[in-house]
Amino acid sequence: MSYVIDLDAERREVQHPDGIPVKFRGEQFIFPAELPAAALDPILSDELDLVGLLGDVINSSDGDAGIKEVVNALFRRPSLPRKFLEAIRATYGILLEGQNEDFLERKPSVPDYVRLTTGLARVYGVDLGKLFRSADSSETDGATSSPTSPASTESTPDASGSAPDNPNSSDSDD
């Protein structure tokens, strides 16, 4: 029998059967080979409301958010930075089950969390920009592209691979 979706097919566990090793301040920590869905719960919690924050920022700027809009949205949520750090620590607590106390003893800095999150996102294949992209994004199912002006394509041959009108214009033997 053939399956359209085979969740038992080769997964990241094959590449990292013993987990993803990360060296941090002389100690090795093992992260799960696959990103557990539960690890996103602290960041996507209703209490933290990051999705609401992003919505407010986008709505206040008609989709063209800048630093001013982000700062204004943060000032409307003064407890957000502290809650966000708590959510990050909770996320890493889920990822580092059984190793979290050792990890926290090494006193990770904000830049450590940023570097670690960026590195793990690459390994896990998670693109946060795509994860939070709005539903009305610019993706299309249509043709690849169309010319912006009919006049701009006059020199393009009708058939792909056809010879240029001036045979000497592409000679490189000169």
Residue pairs with C-beta under 8 A, 6 or more apart in sequence:
11 33
11 34
12 33
12 34
12 123
12 124
12 125
13 33
13 34
15 33
16 33
16 123
17 33
18 30
18 33
19 30
19 31
19 32
19 33
20 30
20 31
20 32
20 33
20 120
20 123
21 28
21 29
21 30
21 31
22 28
22 29
22 30
22 31
22 116
22 119
22 120
23 29
24 103
24 106
24 108
24 112
24 116
25 106
27 102
27 103
27 106
29 96
29 99
29 102
29 103
30 99
31 95
31 96
31 120
32 95
34 124
35 120
35 124
35 126
36 94
36 95
38 94
39 91
39 94
39 95
40 91
41 94
42 48
42 86
42 87
42 88
42 90
42 91
42 94
43 50
43 87
43 88
43 91
44 50
44 51
45 87
47 83
48 80
48 83
48 84
48 87
49 77
50 84
51 132
53 73
53 74
53 77
53 80
54 132
56 73
56 76
57 65
57 69
57 70
57 73
58 65
58 134
60 69
60 72
60 73
61 69
74 80
74 81
85 110
88 113
88 117
89 104
92 100
92 103
92 113
92 116
93 100
95 120
96 103
108 116
121 127
121 128
147 153
157 163
157 164
164 170
